[in-house]
């Protein structure tokens, strides 16, 4: 199998669009392990034509974000059979969240037949119990500390799943930004050439 531990050697923020990294494995309840995946999603055009974002790319407040994360619980024996990875082998280190994990860093993990494991994003208006309790962290925002992004006036929540093959993402269309006050009423008697109000 081609799932080589350590085959991704860069920082996760540098992962290329469409590439997936099997980041780590962590022991959880019931003898299972939780695999962490990261994938940089295809740019949907929000930043490629946004000059403000391009000229402030080094400012993390303008960041389009790093790779999306997804988690999947597995039985160690099935992980060994399907991916050729022994998640129980260690060594164990501490990740950025303070959890005890085995770092894997496998680039584009795949089954024996070549079918890749990918991160799929599904945006919804229905929060999970955790998302509802953590609204400030879970609802979609414009940047890390930016305003909430809504769809039909409601908060947007993003869920991730690990899927086989090409992901089928669901992204909700954001509401238009609120209009600023001021301006000239279109049906008001105005000389368009001079801007003079006519009586």
C-alpha positions as CSV (number, residue, x, y, z in Angstrom):
1,X,0.0,0.0,0.0
2,X,1.1,3.6,-0.6
3,X,0.1,5.0,2.7
4,X,3.5,6.0,4.0
5,X,3.7,7.5,7.4
6,X,5.6,10.8,7.2
7,X,5.0,11.2,3.5
8,X,3.7,14.7,4.2
9,X,6.6,16.8,5.6
10,X,5.3,20.3,5.4
11,X,3.2,22.5,7.6
12,X,-0.6,21.9,7.2
13,X,-1.2,25.4,6.0
14,X,1.0,24.6,3.0
15,X,-1.0,21.6,1.9
16,X,-2.0,22.1,-1.8
17,X,-5.6,22.4,-2.9
18,X,-7.2,19.0,-3.2
19,X,-4.6,17.2,-1.2
20,X,-5.5,15.3,1.9
21,X,-3.3,14.6,4.9
22,X,-4.1,11.9,7.5
23,X,-2.6,13.9,10.3
24,X,-2.8,11.7,13.4
25,X,-4.5,9.0,15.4
26,X,-5.7,9.3,19.0
27,X,-7.0,6.6,21.3
28,X,-10.6,7.2,22.4
29,X,-13.2,5.2,24.3
30,X,-14.1,1.6,23.5
31,X,-10.7,0.7,22.2
32,X,-11.2,2.8,19.1
33,X,-8.9,5.4,17.6
34,X,-9.9,8.8,16.1
35,X,-8.2,9.7,12.9
36,X,-7.7,13.4,12.1
37,X,-7.7,14.5,8.4
38,X,-6.9,17.8,6.8
39,X,-7.7,18.9,3.3
40,X,-7.3,22.3,1.5
41,X,-10.6,22.9,-0.4
42,X,-10.9,24.3,-3.9
43,X,-11.1,28.1,-3.8
44,X,-14.7,29.0,-4.8
45,X,-13.6,32.3,-6.2
46,X,-14.1,34.5,-3.1
47,X,-10.4,35.3,-2.8
48,X,-9.0,35.0,-6.3
49,X,-10.7,38.2,-7.5
50,X,-10.6,40.0,-4.1
51,X,-7.8,42.6,-4.3
52,X,-8.2,43.5,-0.6
53,X,-7.6,39.9,0.4
54,X,-4.7,39.4,-2.1
55,X,-2.9,42.5,-0.8
56,X,-3.4,41.5,2.8
57,X,-2.6,37.8,2.5
58,X,0.1,38.0,5.2
59,X,-2.5,39.3,7.7
60,X,-4.2,36.3,9.4
61,X,-7.4,38.3,9.7
62,X,-7.6,38.2,5.9
63,X,-6.7,34.6,5.6
64,X,-8.9,32.3,3.5
65,X,-8.2,29.7,6.1
66,X,-6.1,26.6,6.3
67,X,-7.2,23.2,5.4
68,X,-10.5,21.9,6.7
69,X,-10.3,19.3,9.4
70,X,-12.4,16.1,9.7
71,X,-12.3,13.2,12.1
72,X,-13.3,9.5,11.9
73,X,-13.4,6.8,14.6
74,X,-11.9,3.5,13.5
75,X,-11.2,0.0,14.9
76,X,-7.4,-0.5,14.8
77,X,-7.7,-3.9,13.1
78,X,-9.8,-2.4,10.3
79,X,-7.5,0.5,9.9
80,X,-4.6,-1.9,9.5
81,X,-6.5,-4.0,7.0
82,X,-7.8,-1.1,4.8
83,X,-4.9,1.4,5.0
84,X,-2.0,-0.7,6.2
85,X,-1.5,1.6,9.1
86,X,-1.1,0.4,12.7
87,X,-2.5,3.2,14.7
88,X,-1.4,1.5,18.0
89,X,2.3,1.5,17.1
90,X,3.2,5.0,18.4
91,X,5.3,7.0,19.1
92,X,2.9,9.1,21.1
93,X,3.3,12.9,21.2
94,X,1.2,15.9,22.4
95,X,-0.6,17.8,19.6
96,X,-1.4,21.6,19.6
97,X,-4.7,20.9,21.5
98,X,-2.8,19.1,24.3
99,X,-4.0,15.6,23.3
100,X,-1.9,12.5,23.3
101,X,-1.7,11.4,19.6
102,X,0.4,9.3,17.2
103,X,1.5,11.6,14.3
104,X,1.0,10.0,10.9
105,X,1.3,12.7,8.3
106,X,0.2,10.5,5.4
107,X,-0.3,12.4,2.1
108,X,-3.4,11.5,0.2
109,X,-4.4,8.3,2.2
110,X,-6.1,5.7,0.0
111,X,-7.5,2.2,0.1
112,X,-5.6,-0.6,-1.6
113,X,-7.6,0.0,-4.9
114,X,-6.4,3.6,-5.0
115,X,-9.7,5.2,-3.7
116,X,-8.7,8.2,-1.7
117,X,-10.2,9.3,1.6
118,X,-11.3,12.9,1.4
119,X,-12.8,15.6,3.6
120,X,-16.4,16.5,2.6
121,X,-18.0,19.7,3.9
122,X,-21.8,20.0,4.4
123,X,-23.2,23.4,5.4
124,X,-26.5,23.4,7.2
125,X,-28.8,25.7,9.1
126,X,-29.5,23.0,11.7
127,X,-26.8,23.0,14.5
128,X,-25.8,20.0,16.4
129,X,-26.1,20.1,20.2
130,X,-22.4,21.0,20.5
131,X,-22.7,23.7,17.8
132,X,-25.7,25.3,19.5
133,X,-23.8,25.3,22.9
134,X,-20.7,26.8,21.2
135,X,-22.4,29.2,18.7
136,X,-19.6,31.8,18.8
137,X,-17.0,29.1,17.7
138,X,-19.3,27.0,15.5
139,X,-21.3,29.4,13.3
140,X,-19.6,30.5,10.1
141,X,-17.9,33.9,10.2
142,X,-16.0,36.3,8.0
143,X,-12.5,35.6,9.2
144,X,-11.6,34.5,12.7
145,X,-13.3,37.2,14.7
146,X,-15.5,38.7,11.9
147,X,-19.2,39.1,11.5
148,X,-21.4,36.0,11.3
149,X,-22.3,34.9,7.8
150,X,-25.9,34.0,7.4
151,X,-28.2,32.2,4.8
152,X,-31.8,33.4,4.7
153,X,-31.1,35.3,7.9
154,X,-30.0,32.1,9.8
155,X,-26.6,31.0,11.1
156,X,-24.6,28.6,8.9
157,X,-22.9,25.6,10.4
158,X,-20.3,23.4,8.6
159,X,-20.0,19.7,9.2
160,X,-17.2,17.5,7.9
161,X,-17.3,13.8,7.0
162,X,-14.6,11.6,5.7
163,X,-15.7,10.0,2.4
164,X,-14.3,7.7,-0.2
165,X,-13.5,9.2,-3.6
166,X,-14.6,12.7,-4.8
167,X,-16.3,14.8,-2.1
168,X,-19.7,16.3,-2.8
169,X,-19.6,19.6,-0.8
170,X,-22.7,21.5,0.1
171,X,-22.1,25.2,0.5
172,X,-25.0,27.6,1.3
173,X,-25.3,30.9,-0.5
174,X,-24.5,33.7,2.0
175,X,-27.0,36.5,2.4
176,X,-26.0,39.8,0.7
177,X,-24.1,42.2,3.0
178,X,-26.3,44.8,4.7
179,X,-26.7,48.0,2.6
180,X,-25.1,51.2,3.9
181,X,-27.3,54.2,4.6
182,X,-27.2,57.4,2.6
183,X,-27.2,57.8,-1.1
184,X,-29.8,59.2,-3.5
185,X,-33.2,57.7,-3.8
186,X,-33.6,56.6,-7.4
187,X,-37.0,58.1,-8.1
188,X,-36.0,61.5,-6.6
189,X,-35.8,64.4,-9.0
190,X,-32.0,64.6,-9.5
191,X,-30.0,66.1,-12.4
192,X,-27.8,63.0,-13.0
193,X,-25.1,65.1,-14.7
194,X,-24.6,67.6,-11.8
195,X,-26.2,65.8,-8.9
196,X,-28.4,68.8,-8.3
197,X,-31.8,68.2,-6.7
198,X,-34.7,69.5,-8.8
199,X,-37.9,70.8,-7.4
